[in-house]
Amino acid sequence: MELTVNGDPVQIDGPVDVPKLLAHMGFPDQGVAVAVDGVVRPKTRWSEEIGDDSEIDVLTAVQGG
């Protein structure tokens, strides 16, 4: 399966959901927001399958001032 994550092409064995993708990419599973094809996916829907060729944006929380 091919995805684009934060603008970079990614190959991953499917099917894939958000937790599997985050683990594959080394992202934490807390403190992140995920958008699939430009639509923010609430954590309650993270277990839904991500389609092939989807564009994923993962945003991590940053502290600072």
N, C-alpha and C positions, 0 to 999 in steps of 0.2 A: 504494500500500500504506500502511496506517495502523498505526503502532506507538505504544506509550507508552514513553518513555524517561525514567527517573528521575522519573516522575509527570507528564511533559509529553507532549501529543500531538505526533507527528512524522509527516509525510508524506514518503515516499521511493519512488522508482521501484524496483519489484521485478524479479526476485528479489533478496533481500538476505541477506548473511551477516554475521558479526560484523565482519570487517575493513572491509567496505563501510560498515556502519553507523558504526563508529568514525571513519572518514575523513569521512563526511557530517556527523557531529556535532562534528568538530574535536578528538576525544579522541586521545591517543597510543595506539599499538598495543602498548606495553610498560608495565608497572607498573599494569595495570588488571585487575580481575576483572569478569566479566560473568555475570549470571544471566538466564536466559530463562524466563519464567513461574515464577519462584521457585526454579529449579534452576540451580545454578552450572554453567556450561558450560566445561569444561577447554579450554585453548588447542588441544589436539589435535582438538577438534570445532568450532573456530571457522568452518571452511569449510562447515559444514552450513547449509542454508537456514533462515532464520527465518520462521515463518508469519505471515500477516496477522493483525492484532489482538493480537499478542504483547505482553506487558509485559516490558520490558528494564530491568535495573538495572545501571549501570556504576559501579564503585567504583574510585577512583584511590588509589594509595599516597601517603601524606603523611609527611614526615619531621618530627621534632620531639621534644620531650621534656618 
